[in-house]
Amino acid sequence: MGIIPQSYLMNARSNLIDEIQSFSAKYGIAETSIGSFALKDSRFVGRLRAGGGVSLRSVEKLHDWLRSESLRRSSLRLPDLSFDPNDKRESCAAIPAYAANTVLFSDHP
C-alpha cells in the first residue's frame, strides 16, 4: 500500500468543507449544528478547517446524515401557491386541488 499524496488529502478536505457549506447555506443550518447532529461534535468543522484529520467512518456518518436530512427537509417543503395576477383562469381553478381543501388562515385562536 502506497502513501496517499498530501494534495489528495487537502482536496478531499476542501471538498468536504464545500459540501458542509453548501448544505448550511441551502437549509439555513449552522455548520456547528451540522457537526453536532451528524457526529455529536460541534467542533468538527472548525477542526477540519484548521487542517485536522478525519476518519473515514466520520465522513461516512456525515454523508449519511446530510443525505437523510436533505431528503427529510425536501419532503417538508410547501407547494408553491404564489399568485399570478396574469393568470386568466377562474380563481378556484388556479389553486391546486390539494390546496383547495387546506385551511391556510382561520378566525379561531
Secondary structure, DSSP 8 states (H G I E B T S, - for coil): -----HHHHHHHHHHHHHHHHHHHHHHT--HHHHHHHHHS-TTHHHHHHTT----HHHHHHHHHHHHHHHHHHHHT--------TT--S-TTTTS-HHHHT-----S--
